[in-house]
Amino acid sequence: MKLVNIQHDSVSIEDCVANVVMKSQRVLSNTEGYIVSSKISLTFGAFMNLSVTLAIDSEKDMKKGIIADYSHGRSRGEALSRAIESLNSKLPARAQIVDFETGTYTTPVTRRIYAVAVAVYNYPLEEKRLDGMGPAERRSLLRKVLREFNYNPKVLNISELARVFGVSRDSIYYDIEQILKERKVRKG
């Protein structure tokens, strides 16, 4: 488990929101794991500050992200509805929202009303179909499994592997034979 903080402050709401989203894409694309929880802080005034601290667990990997947007309107409700509508349109399909925060700000002189909405989410990695793999991909995966079991092919259920990969048992036997030959040549 680790903590990651992404924050930006600016005199411009637009700049602040855009920078946090950009920084999050850069940081989270290089971070394995999934977001367990988060703390979002929005502060308005002469400067806007947006800070998002994430608790990331590396136990399993998921795609993850932070989306944020702002809007303005004649009322707080109108501005907030627009900002939330924008977030909903940007949220990936099958996303699981971990946390969200909204806030509004009225400028002192012009009385213009702004709303900011932020959401933190995870969504599942695309499942890779095993039955469509070519021989090289299949062998690469089998090589990793065999390595974990000290290259002992007896631990594998050949019939089940053939069913999962959508090939014959003979293909699986041949793949294992080739992997073991390659290993022997490298060790040799």
LINDA-V148090 format. One record per helix or strand of 3 or more residues. SS is the DSSP state (alpha for helix, beta for strand). FROM is the first residue (numbers start at 0). TO is the last residue. If there is no record, write none. Layout:
# LINDA-V148090
<<SS | FROM | TO> <SS | FROM | TO>>
This chain:
# LINDA-V148090
<<beta | 1 | 9> <alpha | 12 | 28> <beta | 33 | 42> <beta | 47 | 56> <beta | 62 | 72> <alpha | 75 | 89> <beta | 95 | 105> <beta | 112 | 122> <alpha | 129 | 131> <alpha | 134 | 147> <alpha | 152 | 154> <alpha | 157 | 164> <alpha | 168 | 186>>
